[in-house]
Amino acid sequence: MPDKEPEDFAFLVEAARTLGAADAKVIPTSDVVVENRVPLKCRAGCIGYGKKLTCPPHVPTPDEFRKILAEYRYALLVKFISPAEADPDVICSIYRYWLDPAAPADKKEQATQFWKDHFNGTGSFAPMMLELERTAFNAGNPFALAFINGSCRLCETCNVKAGICVHPTQARIPEHAVGVNMVKTAENAGMPIRFPVQGHPELMALLLID
């Protein structure tokens, strides 16, 4: 059987757009940029670090993921648009305004509303990636595997202490948790992310295909 070409996965691009993605593109896995520094941002800048089995340090390291990635030829890069929006000065300090008790009340209110809109509006993105994974699997790609944007939201408190995920068929790892630099990867794909965020955040997710 001849090797597959990117156009052989056009049905996944169409499926992603039908499901509500803003854009999607099949890329060679050589365009996926993996860097050791990326999970360091999880450790230094995310309140969920270590609290979920789909986040560092409970997931493959960048070095381990590079070996896994080398066994795939293609990936589907998917762009979603969050419905959340906030003033530029709030976006640039969103965690501080959200979590700091001493933050100005108006800024805290904007930050709280931003996260409410974001979480309510992006709750369907992970299920979309799972549906794309299922579609790819059923089309003859048994090792298709989805990665999601943002940490898992399936459980209020993750079963970290026991070390066993209670939703293994639904929980997926955020791509940045294994070292994927999505800013560079999106640039390589010709689908650049606006950064710093302007207006509605652009979110990227990845589906390893074959």
Accessible surface in RSA format (square Angstrom, percent):
REM  Atomic radii and reference values for relative SASA: ProtOr
REM  Chains: A
REM  Algorithm: Lee & Richards
REM  Probe-radius: 1.40
REM  Slices: 20
REM RES _ NUM      All-atoms   Total-Side   Main-Chain    Non-polar    All polar
REM                ABS   REL    ABS   REL    ABS   REL    ABS   REL    ABS   REL
RES MET A   1   208.82 108.1 127.85  84.6  80.97 192.8  98.92  84.1 109.90 145.6
RES PRO A   2   118.33  86.2 100.15  91.3  18.18  66.1 112.08  92.5   6.25  38.8
RES ASP A   3   107.50  75.3  89.81  89.4  17.69  41.8  19.59  46.1  87.90  87.7
RES LYS A   4    44.44  21.7  41.72  25.6   2.72   6.5  34.63  31.2   9.81  10.5
RES GLU A   5    84.67  48.6  84.67  64.1   0.00   0.0  28.04  54.2  56.63  46.2
RES PRO A   6    50.50  36.8  47.75  43.5   2.75  10.0  48.09  39.7   2.42  15.0
RES GLU A   7   124.11  71.3 105.19  79.6  18.92  45.0  62.09 120.1  62.02  50.6
RES ASP A   8    72.50  50.8  53.70  53.4  18.81  44.5  17.89  42.1  54.61  54.5
RES PHE A   9     1.32   0.7   1.32   0.8   0.00   0.0   1.32   0.8   0.00   0.0
RES ALA A  10    57.56  52.9  51.61  79.6   5.95  13.5  54.40  76.6   3.16   8.4
RES PHE A  11    73.51  36.8  64.72  40.1   8.80  22.9  67.80  41.1   5.71  16.3
RES LEU A  12     0.00   0.0   0.00   0.0   0.00   0.0   0.00   0.0   0.00   0.0
RES VAL A  13    23.45  15.4  23.45  21.2   0.00   0.0  23.45  20.4   0.00   0.0
RES GLU A  14   120.60  69.2 116.57  88.2   4.03   9.6  39.62  76.6  80.98  66.1
RES ALA A  15    23.89  22.0  17.31  26.7   6.57  14.9  23.67  33.3   0.21   0.6
RES ALA A  16     0.38   0.3   0.00   0.0   0.38   0.9   0.14   0.2   0.24   0.6
RES ARG A  17   130.46  54.8 115.17  58.7  15.29  36.4  41.29  56.4  89.17  54.0
RES THR A  18   114.19  81.2  80.73  81.8  33.46  79.7  71.61  96.2  42.58  64.4
RES LEU A  19    62.26  34.7  46.51  33.3  15.75  39.6  50.08  35.2  12.18  32.8
RES GLY A  20    50.14  61.8   0.00   N/A  50.14  61.8  26.52  72.8  23.61  52.9
RES ALA A  21    10.95  10.1   0.44   0.7  10.51  23.9   0.44   0.6  10.51  27.8
RES ALA A  22    58.09  53.4  18.80  29.0  39.30  89.4  29.83  42.0  28.27  74.9
RES ASP A  23    44.24  31.0  44.12  43.9   0.12   0.3   9.16  21.6  35.08  35.0
RES ALA A  24     3.46   3.2   0.00   0.0   3.46   7.9   0.00   0.0   3.46   9.2
RES LYS A  25    93.59  45.7  91.60  56.2   1.99   4.7  56.95  51.3  36.64  39.0
RES VAL A  26    18.84  12.4   6.12   5.5  12.71  30.6   6.12   5.3  12.71  34.5
RES ILE A  27     2.94   1.7   2.66   2.0   0.28   0.7   2.94   2.1   0.00   0.0
RES PRO A  28    54.43  39.7  54.43  49.6   0.00   0.0  54.43  44.9   0.00   0.0
RES THR A  29    14.62  10.4  11.89  12.0   2.74   6.5   1.02   1.4  13.60  20.6
RES SER A  30   100.74  85.1  61.00  81.4  39.73  91.5  59.11 125.9  41.63  58.3
RES ASP A  31    39.79  27.9  39.43  39.2   0.37   0.9   0.52   1.2  39.27  39.2
RES VAL A  32     9.92   6.5   0.00   0.0   9.92  23.9   0.00   0.0   9.92  26.9
RES VAL A  33    34.20  22.5  30.38  27.5   3.81   9.2  34.20  29.7   0.00   0.0
RES VAL A  34    19.70  13.0   3.87   3.5  15.83  38.1   3.87   3.4  15.83  42.9
RES GLU A  35    27.78  15.9  25.79  19.5   1.99   4.7  19.58  37.9   8.20   6.7
RES ASN A  36    88.14  60.8  72.68  70.2  15.46  37.2  31.77  76.5  56.37  54.5
RES ARG A  37   144.71  60.8 136.28  69.5   8.43  20.1  64.85  88.6  79.86  48.4
RES VAL A  38    20.87  13.7  18.63  16.9   2.24   5.4  20.43  17.7   0.44   1.2
RES PRO A  39    18.39  13.4  16.47  15.0   1.92   7.0  16.84  13.9   1.56   9.7
RES LEU A  40   110.49  61.5 105.87  75.7   4.62  11.6 109.12  76.6   1.37   3.7
RES LYS A  41   151.26  73.8 147.40  90.4   3.86   9.2  92.81  83.5  58.45  62.3
RES CYS A  42    13.61  10.3  10.88  12.1   2.73   6.4   5.01  12.7   8.60   9.3
RES ARG A  43   163.43  68.6 143.44  73.1  19.99  47.6  23.05  31.5 140.38  85.1
RES ALA A  44    86.24  79.3  44.18  68.2  42.07  95.7  54.02  76.1  32.22  85.4
RES GLY A  45    45.02  55.5   0.00   N/A  45.02  55.5  28.20  77.4  16.82  37.7
RES CYS A  46    51.60  39.0  38.61  43.1  12.99  30.5  11.67  29.6  39.93  43.1
RES ILE A  47    88.95  50.6  76.06  56.7  12.89  31.1  84.95  61.2   4.00  10.9
RES GLY A  48    10.60  13.1   0.00   N/A  10.60  13.1  10.46  28.7   0.13   0.3
RES TYR A  49    63.70  29.7  50.65  28.8  13.06  34.0  38.03  28.6  25.68  31.7
RES GLY A  50    22.67  28.0   0.00   N/A  22.67  28.0  10.91  29.9  11.77  26.4
RES LYS A  51   133.74  65.2 123.58  75.8  10.16  24.2  83.35  75.0  50.38  53.7
RES LYS A  52    45.94  22.4  45.94  28.2   0.00   0.0  28.39  25.6  17.54  18.7
RES LEU A  53    32.10  17.9  22.83  16.3   9.27  23.3  22.83  16.0   9.27  25.0
RES THR A  54    13.68   9.7  13.45  13.6   0.23   0.5  13.12  17.6   0.56   0.9
RES CYS A  55     9.88   7.5   9.88  11.0   0.00   0.0   1.18   3.0   8.70   9.4
RES PRO A  56    11.10   8.1  10.98  10.0   0.13   0.5  11.10   9.2   0.00   0.0
RES PRO A  57    88.37  64.4  57.57  52.5  30.81 112.0  64.24  53.0  24.14 150.0
RES HIS A  58    77.88  42.6  43.72  30.4  34.16  87.4  36.73  37.9  41.16  47.9
RES VAL A  59    17.01  11.2   2.64   2.4  14.37  34.6   6.65   5.8  10.35  28.1
RES PRO A  60    41.26  30.1  36.86  33.6   4.40  16.0  39.77  32.8   1.49   9.2
RES THR A  61    69.20  49.2  65.77  66.7   3.43   8.2  65.26  87.7   3.94   6.0
RES PRO A  62    13.80  10.1  13.80  12.6   0.00   0.0  13.80  11.4   0.00   0.0
RES ASP A  63    79.22  55.5  76.36  76.0   2.86   6.8  24.88  58.6  54.34  54.2
RES GLU A  64    89.36  51.3  86.99  65.8   2.37   5.6  34.47  66.7  54.89  44.8
RES PHE A  65     2.17   1.1   2.17   1.3   0.00   0.0   2.17   1.3   0.00   0.0
RES ARG A  66    84.13  35.3  77.09  39.3   7.04  16.8  51.41  70.3  32.72  19.8
RES LYS A  67   153.37  74.8 145.86  89.5   7.52  17.9  93.89  84.5  59.48  63.4
RES ILE A  68    65.02  37.0  64.30  47.9   0.71   1.7  64.99  46.8   0.03   0.1
RES LEU A  69    13.94   7.8  13.82   9.9   0.12   0.3  13.82   9.7   0.12   0.3
RES ALA A  70    86.08  79.2  46.74  72.1  39.35  89.5  58.89  82.9  27.20  72.0
RES GLU A  71   145.49  83.5 111.56  84.4  33.93  80.8  43.40  84.0 102.09  83.4
RES TYR A  72    25.16  11.7  19.88  11.3   5.28  13.7   8.72   6.6  16.44  20.3
RES ARG A  73   104.05  43.7  96.70  49.3   7.35  17.5  66.22  90.5  37.83  22.9
RES TYR A  74    28.00  13.1  28.00  15.9   0.00   0.0   7.93   6.0  20.06  24.7
RES ALA A  75     0.00   0.0   0.00   0.0   0.00   0.0   0.00   0.0   0.00   0.0
RES LEU A  76     0.00   0.0   0.00   0.0   0.00   0.0   0.00   0.0   0.00   0.0
RES LEU A  77     0.00   0.0   0.00   0.0   0.00   0.0   0.00   0.0   0.00   0.0
RES VAL A  78     0.06   0.0   0.06   0.1   0.00   0.0   0.06   0.0   0.00   0.0
RES LYS A  79    24.25  11.8  24.25  14.9   0.00   0.0   6.12   5.5  18.13  19.3
RES PHE A  80     3.09   1.5   2.70   1.7   0.40   1.0   3.09   1.9   0.00   0.0
RES ILE A  81    71.77  40.8  55.82  41.6  15.95  38.4  55.82  40.2  15.95  43.3
RES SER A  82     0.20   0.2   0.00   0.0   0.20   0.5   0.06   0.1   0.14   0.2
RES PRO A  83    69.48  50.6  47.91  43.7  21.57  78.4  55.69  46.0  13.80  85.7
RES ALA A  84     0.03   0.0   0.00   0.0   0.03   0.1   0.03   0.0   0.00   0.0
RES GLU A  85   101.34  58.2  80.26  60.7  21.08  50.2  20.88  40.4  80.45  65.7
RES ALA A  86    16.20  14.9   0.72   1.1  15.49  35.2  10.18  14.3   6.02  15.9
RES ASP A  87    70.20  49.2  67.70  67.4   2.51   5.9   8.57  20.2  61.64  61.5
RES PRO A  88   102.68  74.8  99.83  91.0   2.85  10.4 102.68  84.8   0.00   0.0
RES ASP A  89    70.10  49.1  58.43  58.2  11.67  27.6  45.80 107.8  24.31  24.2
RES VAL A  90     0.00   0.0   0.00   0.0   0.00   0.0   0.00   0.0   0.00   0.0
RES ILE A  91    20.26  11.5  12.54   9.3   7.72  18.6  12.54   9.0   7.72  20.9
RES CYS A  92    94.12  71.2  56.63  63.2  37.49  88.1  29.41  74.5  64.71  69.8
RES SER A  93    32.59  27.5  24.46  32.6   8.13  18.7   9.92  21.1  22.68  31.8
RES ILE A  94    22.80  13.0  21.48  16.0   1.33   3.2  21.48  15.5   1.33   3.6
RES TYR A  95    83.33  38.9  81.52  46.4   1.81   4.7  58.68  44.1  24.65  30.4
RES ARG A  96   126.11  53.0 115.37  58.8  10.74  25.6  61.80  84.5  64.31  39.0
RES TYR A  97    23.09  10.8  23.09  13.1   0.00   0.0   1.12   0.8  21.98  27.1
RES TRP A  98    65.18  26.2  55.01  26.6  10.17  23.9  39.64  21.1  25.54  41.4
RES LEU A  99    84.79  47.2  64.44  46.1  20.35  51.2  66.88  47.0  17.91  48.2
RES ASP A 100    49.34  34.6  44.06  43.9   5.28  12.5  14.86  35.0  34.49  34.4
RES PRO A 101   127.07  92.6  97.30  88.7  29.77 108.2 103.55  85.5  23.52 146.2
RES ALA A 102    90.43  83.2  55.72  86.0  34.71  79.0  67.06  94.4  23.37  61.9
RES ALA A 103    11.42  10.5   0.00   0.0  11.42  26.0   2.08   2.9   9.34  24.7
RES PRO A 104    70.28  51.2  58.55  53.4  11.74  42.7  70.28  58.0   0.00   0.0
RES ALA A 105    84.43  77.6  68.90 106.3  15.52  35.3  73.18 103.1  11.24  29.8
RES ASP A 106    82.68  57.9  76.41  76.1   6.27  14.8  41.77  98.3  40.91  40.8
RES LYS A 107    42.57  20.8  42.57  26.1   0.00   0.0  22.70  20.4  19.87  21.2
RES LYS A 108    56.28  27.5  56.28  34.5   0.00   0.0  49.38  44.4   6.91   7.4
RES GLU A 109   126.44  72.6 120.27  91.0   6.17  14.7  44.75  86.6  81.69  66.7
RES GLN A 110    57.59  32.2  51.11  37.4   6.48  15.4  30.80  65.6  26.79  20.3
RES ALA A 111     0.00   0.0   0.00   0.0   0.00   0.0   0.00   0.0   0.00   0.0
RES THR A 112    66.10  47.0  65.05  66.0   1.05   2.5  57.10  76.7   9.00  13.6
RES GLN A 113    85.76  48.0  84.41  61.7   1.35   3.2  36.82  78.4  48.93  37.1
RES PHE A 114     9.58   4.8   8.63   5.3   0.94   2.5   9.16   5.6   0.42   1.2
RES TRP A 115    33.75  13.5  33.75  16.3   0.00   0.0  33.75  18.0   0.00   0.0
RES LYS A 116   123.28  60.1 114.36  70.2   8.92  21.2  67.30  60.6  55.97  59.6
RES ASP A 117    49.95  35.0  46.04  45.8   3.91   9.2  11.24  26.5  38.71  38.6
RES HIS A 118    19.04  10.4  19.04  13.2   0.00   0.0   4.22   4.3  14.82  17.2
RES PHE A 119    86.88  43.5  81.12  50.2   5.76  15.0  81.32  49.3   5.56  15.9
RES ASN A 120   112.23  77.4  81.21  78.5  31.02  74.7  29.68  71.4  82.56  79.8
RES GLY A 121    28.92  35.7   0.00   N/A  28.92  35.7  15.62  42.9  13.29  29.8
RES THR A 122     6.46   4.6   2.22   2.3   4.24  10.1   2.22   3.0   4.24   6.4
RES GLY A 123    40.23  49.6   0.00   N/A  40.23  49.6  24.77  68.0  15.47  34.6
RES SER A 124    54.66  46.2  48.09  64.2   6.57  15.1  41.22  87.8  13.43  18.8
RES PHE A 125    27.28  13.6  27.17  16.8   0.11   0.3  27.28  16.5   0.00   0.0
RES ALA A 126    34.49  31.7  32.01  49.4   2.49   5.7  32.59  45.9   1.90   5.0
RES PRO A 127    72.54  52.9  66.49  60.6   6.05  22.0  67.76  55.9   4.78  29.7
RES MET A 128    28.92  15.0  27.07  17.9   1.86   4.4  28.44  24.2   0.49   0.6
RES MET A 129     1.14   0.6   1.14   0.8   0.00   0.0   1.14   1.0   0.00   0.0
RES LEU A 130    37.48  20.9  32.80  23.5   4.68  11.8  33.15  23.3   4.34  11.7
RES GLU A 131    58.74  33.7  55.42  41.9   3.33   7.9  20.73  40.1  38.01  31.0
RES LEU A 132     1.12   0.6   1.12   0.8   0.00   0.0   1.12   0.8   0.00   0.0
RES GLU A 133    24.71  14.2  24.71  18.7   0.00   0.0   2.29   4.4  22.43  18.3
RES ARG A 134   125.82  52.8 120.23  61.3   5.59  13.3  64.15  87.7  61.67  37.4
RES THR A 135    33.73  24.0  29.93  30.3   3.80   9.1  25.92  34.8   7.81  11.8
RES ALA A 136     0.00   0.0   0.00   0.0   0.00   0.0   0.00   0.0   0.00   0.0
RES PHE A 137   111.22  55.6 104.46  64.7   6.76  17.6 104.46  63.3   6.76  19.3
RES ASN A 138    96.02  66.2  59.25  57.3  36.77  88.5  29.55  71.1  66.46  64.2
RES ALA A 139    50.76  46.7  18.28  28.2  32.48  73.9  30.91  43.5  19.85  52.6
RES GLY A 140    51.63  63.7   0.00   N/A  51.63  63.7  33.84  92.9  17.80  39.9
RES ASN A 141     3.76   2.6   2.01   1.9   1.74   4.2   1.74   4.2   2.01   1.9
RES PRO A 142    86.54  63.1  71.70  65.4  14.84  53.9  72.11  59.5  14.43  89.7
RES PHE A 143   150.94  75.5 144.74  89.7   6.20  16.1 148.82  90.2   2.12   6.1
RES ALA A 144     9.22   8.5   0.00   0.0   9.22  21.0   0.00   0.0   9.22  24.4
RES LEU A 145    65.61  36.5  65.61  46.9   0.00   0.0  65.61  46.1   0.00   0.0
RES ALA A 146     1.11   1.0   0.00   0.0   1.11   2.5   0.00   0.0   1.11   2.9
RES PHE A 147     7.01   3.5   7.01   4.3   0.00   0.0   7.01   4.2   0.00   0.0
RES ILE A 148    10.88   6.2  10.82   8.1   0.06   0.1  10.88   7.8   0.00   0.0
RES ASN A 149    54.43  37.5  34.03  32.9  20.39  49.1   3.80   9.1  50.63  48.9
RES GLY A 150    24.84  30.6   0.00   N/A  24.84  30.6  24.59  67.5   0.25   0.6
RES SER A 151    39.41  33.3  28.03  37.4  11.38  26.2   5.43  11.6  33.98  47.6
RES CYS A 152    18.54  14.0  15.51  17.3   3.04   7.1   5.58  14.1  12.97  14.0
RES ARG A 153   108.24  45.4  76.44  39.0  31.81  75.7  60.19  82.3  48.06  29.1
RES LEU A 154    76.20  42.4  47.11  33.7  29.09  73.1  50.20  35.3  26.00  70.0
RES CYS A 155    41.80  31.6  25.04  27.9  16.76  39.4  14.49  36.7  27.31  29.5
RES GLU A 156   186.41 107.0 139.54 105.6  46.87 111.6  62.59 121.1 123.81 101.1
RES THR A 157   116.36  82.8  95.42  96.7  20.94  49.9  72.35  97.2  44.01  66.5
RES CYS A 158    34.19  25.9  19.58  21.8  14.61  34.3   5.67  14.4  28.51  30.7
RES ASN A 159    51.94  35.8  44.54  43.0   7.40  17.8  12.71  30.6  39.23  37.9
RES VAL A 160    37.56  24.7  29.44  26.7   8.12  19.6  29.44  25.6   8.12  22.0
RES LYS A 161   213.79 104.3 174.87 107.3  38.92  92.7 125.15 112.6  88.64  94.4
RES ALA A 162    64.83  59.6  32.79  50.6  32.04  72.9  43.98  61.9  20.85  55.2
RES GLY A 163    46.99  58.0   0.00   N/A  46.99  58.0  19.98  54.8  27.02  60.5
RES ILE A 164   119.84  68.2 117.43  87.5   2.41   5.8 119.84  86.3   0.00   0.0
RES CYS A 165    41.51  31.4  29.43  32.8  12.08  28.4  19.64  49.8  21.87  23.6
RES VAL A 166    87.07  57.3  60.56  54.8  26.51  63.9  67.08  58.3  19.99  54.2
RES HIS A 167    63.65  34.8  60.95  42.4   2.70   6.9  43.55  44.9  20.10  23.4
RES PRO A 168    89.70  65.4  72.26  65.9  17.45  63.4  75.76  62.5  13.95  86.7
RES THR A 169   107.45  76.4  92.56  93.8  14.89  35.5  79.43 106.7  28.02  42.4
RES GLN A 170    83.73  46.8  77.50  56.6   6.22  14.8  16.70  35.5  67.03  50.8
RES ALA A 171    14.49  13.3   5.29   8.2   9.20  20.9   5.91   8.3   8.58  22.7
RES ARG A 172    32.45  13.6  29.71  15.1   2.74   6.5   8.61  11.8  23.84  14.4
RES ILE A 173    39.84  22.7  38.66  28.8   1.18   2.8  38.66  27.8   1.18   3.2
RES PRO A 174     0.89   0.6   0.89   0.8   0.00   0.0   0.89   0.7   0.00   0.0
RES GLU A 175     0.48   0.3   0.48   0.4   0.00   0.0   0.19   0.4   0.29   0.2
RES HIS A 176    60.44  33.0  60.44  42.0   0.00   0.0  33.56  34.6  26.88  31.3
RES ALA A 177     2.15   2.0   0.67   1.0   1.48   3.4   0.67   0.9   1.48   3.9
RES VAL A 178     0.50   0.3   0.50   0.5   0.00   0.0   0.50   0.4   0.00   0.0
RES GLY A 179     0.00   0.0   0.00   N/A   0.00   0.0   0.00   0.0   0.00   0.0
RES VAL A 180     0.97   0.6   0.16   0.1   0.81   2.0   0.16   0.1   0.81   2.2
RES ASN A 181    20.33  14.0  17.61  17.0   2.72   6.5   4.13   9.9  16.20  15.7
RES MET A 182    20.97  10.9  16.45  10.9   4.52  10.8  16.45  14.0   4.52   6.0
RES VAL A 183    56.96  37.5  56.96  51.6   0.00   0.0  56.96  49.5   0.00   0.0
RES LYS A 184    83.62  40.8  83.22  51.1   0.41   1.0  49.93  44.9  33.69  35.9
RES THR A 185     0.00   0.0   0.00   0.0   0.00   0.0   0.00   0.0   0.00   0.0
RES ALA A 186     0.00   0.0   0.00   0.0   0.00   0.0   0.00   0.0   0.00   0.0
RES GLU A 187   102.01  58.6  83.85  63.4  18.16  43.2  23.92  46.3  78.09  63.8
RES ASN A 188    79.06  54.5  48.14  46.5  30.92  74.5  11.29  27.2  67.77  65.5
RES ALA A 189     2.50   2.3   0.00   0.0   2.50   5.7   2.44   3.4   0.06   0.2
RES GLY A 190    56.69  69.9   0.00   N/A  56.69  69.9  29.59  81.2  27.10  60.7
RES MET A 191     8.49   4.4   4.69   3.1   3.80   9.0   8.42   7.2   0.07   0.1
RES PRO A 192    81.24  59.2  75.33  68.7   5.92  21.5  75.33  62.2   5.92  36.8
RES ILE A 193    31.65  18.0  18.70  13.9  12.95  31.2  19.06  13.7  12.60  34.2
RES ARG A 194   105.06  44.1  95.32  48.6   9.73  23.2  53.03  72.5  52.03  31.5
RES PHE A 195   148.54  74.3 116.96  72.4  31.59  82.2 116.96  70.9  31.59  90.4
RES PRO A 196    84.17  61.3  83.91  76.5   0.26   0.9  84.15  69.5   0.02   0.1
RES VAL A 197    42.10  27.7  33.01  29.9   9.10  21.9  33.54  29.1   8.56  23.2
RES GLN A 198   111.12  62.1 105.09  76.8   6.03  14.4  35.77  76.1  75.34  57.1
RES GLY A 199    29.90  36.9   0.00   N/A  29.90  36.9  17.91  49.1  12.00  26.9
RES HIS A 200    67.14  36.7  65.52  45.5   1.62   4.2  43.83  45.2  23.31  27.1
RES PRO A 201    11.05   8.1  10.36   9.4   0.70   2.5  11.05   9.1   0.00   0.0
RES GLU A 202    30.50  17.5  18.23  13.8  12.27  29.2   0.88   1.7  29.62  24.2
RES LEU A 203    21.00  11.7  20.50  14.7   0.50   1.3  21.00  14.7   0.00   0.0
RES MET A 204     1.51   0.8   0.60   0.4   0.91   2.2   0.60   0.5   0.91   1.2
RES ALA A 205     0.79   0.7   0.79   1.2   0.00   0.0   0.79   1.1   0.00   0.0
RES LEU A 206     0.00   0.0   0.00   0.0   0.00   0.0   0.00   0.0   0.00   0.0
RES LEU A 207     0.00   0.0   0.00   0.0   0.00   0.0   0.00   0.0   0.00   0.0
RES LEU A 208     0.00   0.0   0.00   0.0   0.00   0.0   0.00   0.0   0.00   0.0
RES ILE A 209     0.05   0.0   0.00   0.0   0.05   0.1   0.00   0.0   0.05   0.1
RES ASP A 210    31.15  21.8  14.72  14.7  16.42  38.8  30.20  71.1   0.95   0.9
END  Absolute sums over single chains surface
CHAIN  1 A    11287.6       9065.4       2222.2       6708.0       4579.6
END  Absolute sums over all chains
TOTAL         11287.6       9065.4       2222.2       6708.0       4579.6
